[in-house]
């Protein structure tokens, strides 16, 4: 019944959008003067940020408003699962916000529909452009044009418990650098018994699995989706690192090296077992560091997510990009706010707010000394990546996604070949369906 | 002469009757105008917030409307595509099965509880409150509670069932279609029976006590009185409770979204979840609107059939 309510509201909003569309501008033209744009702007900037990344948004808006008397930023937090629909409705209604902290994987959906302002010349003018996260920037790029700029990073890393490593006879300063080492270390830690597990994963959270598994493929130089938008293909059947990784996850599951609850872990309490000191290795989110108990924190360390075969590492370039919707009423004010957020003074505050800076040049020895966990994540940012596709949600994040069906077949059912077959055909047909 | 007088009286009576009819007609028209004026605000709101969006939803379903960007008219293509959309068809079948499973237990449990609490004996109010409480708390909070209690090794469900040697304490309820559906059905029966109880109890309390008294004097048993007095006079309340229950089950979303997320695969994906995924994950609002229109028609038909067979003349 609630859904019917949602549909009614959405339909009403869309109806209003149609009625108002004549009033709203939908052009993607760029204001002409680069120097004046984003300098000494006045008025109000409406900033929409996701509740999922509200820490930096709340703190930075508060600070910006304290230090800028002529330009005020008003923050609106969009609820989980509703951020894209709210923005789409606002754009259709011709009254979009001035700036949005948009989940970076959703940026192509909007940029390819000409719904965002072209920021190319302003991004090119940034003196630190080369230090901006390449993965985040890539998602905001069409050809050589930029429709957004990186805002914050939510990165995946490999957490490990140094105390358990020592107890298992492993070197606590030698975290795994490939999947073979992950498997052997996990097996040794598992032997400790007493409710200790070698490894853990969020086995019922499609997005979490993609967040921590895909980087190991990227580190090995392979993507599961390849080709330009509009002509993308699935790369599953001939993906050797993927097969190795799924087989290893199967072993971890079948040999009970992971908690049995992992199969139902939907992400709500992801990492809680690691935080309790019961798990040796956890590919996870850097953000869980904020939940570490001071008494246990010295036991924990993080390392970059290694490639399946090793020799390299990567991370999932999660987080947000700043975008300015086409037709925003105060784009100059929005750009001034964006530039201020990207300054080092603001960027260094990110770790204490639960996220990672978006500029690789923030990683200095003093930053690393003060933020040892985040320094690992920030180092990985330079090698981070994403799957550039319009079908990310449909391929990876939906509960019935082909990615997750493949994982279930291969890991829980132990049928790797069926899983691979399911993954290849399912992802390919989803890409065609979404026209990605 | 007599005939003349008679016809004259008849004519006079006819004029008076016609006058009364005219007066009554005028009064009826005044009543109708007053009724219209009183209901106009509600009608206006229904028009703005229900009928217009519904009509606009039908329009969207005839386009290739994406989440953002331009769109164009594509006729009935979305509807034609639904015939071959296995996920949507599977979600309809699953939702029909789910509705079929929960409707009768909700009614039977609700009716039994209503019989138990309809009198004003001591403790009835407390009992009614306790039974109705799950409905007040809401399905969202209860679904999250269920997720916690259905966890392998740590959930209460497995703890109790393993102590009774009925199930292993590592059973992963939420990732197996049959177990998850069973758990959700039990949860929903617990949640919705309280509302059915309240609706039926209100109907039962409206039945004059004299009827039961007369039946008792005539030697009717409790069961006979229930069958020949309560059930027939409760027909409208029963119809209402069944319609609410069936429509609510057909539009189920929260419990599946929270407990199983439609999985494993899409095996527990309800129709509304399927629409939600199509609109916001696949960003195909046009197709999702077509699915919604089909859902509205199916629910409307089911409701019409229920009205037809259950409401009767109300006597």
Interface residues (C-beta under 8 A of the other chain):
Chain A: X1 X2 X3 X4 X7 X8 X10 X11 X12 X14 X15 X18 X81 X84 X85 X87 X88 X91 X92 X109 X110 X112 X113 X114 X115 X204 X259 X260 X261 X263 X264 X266 X268 X390 X393 X394 X397 X398 X399 X400 X404 X405 X408 X412 X433 X434
Chain B: X48 X49 X50 X52 X53 X54 X56 X57 X60 X66 X67 X68 X69 X70 X87 X147 X150 X151 X152 X153 X154 X170 X172 X173 X174 X175 X247 X248 X251 X253 X254 X260 X261 X262 X263 X264 X265 X266 X269 X272 X275 X276 X277 X279 X280 X281 X282 X283 X285 X289 X292
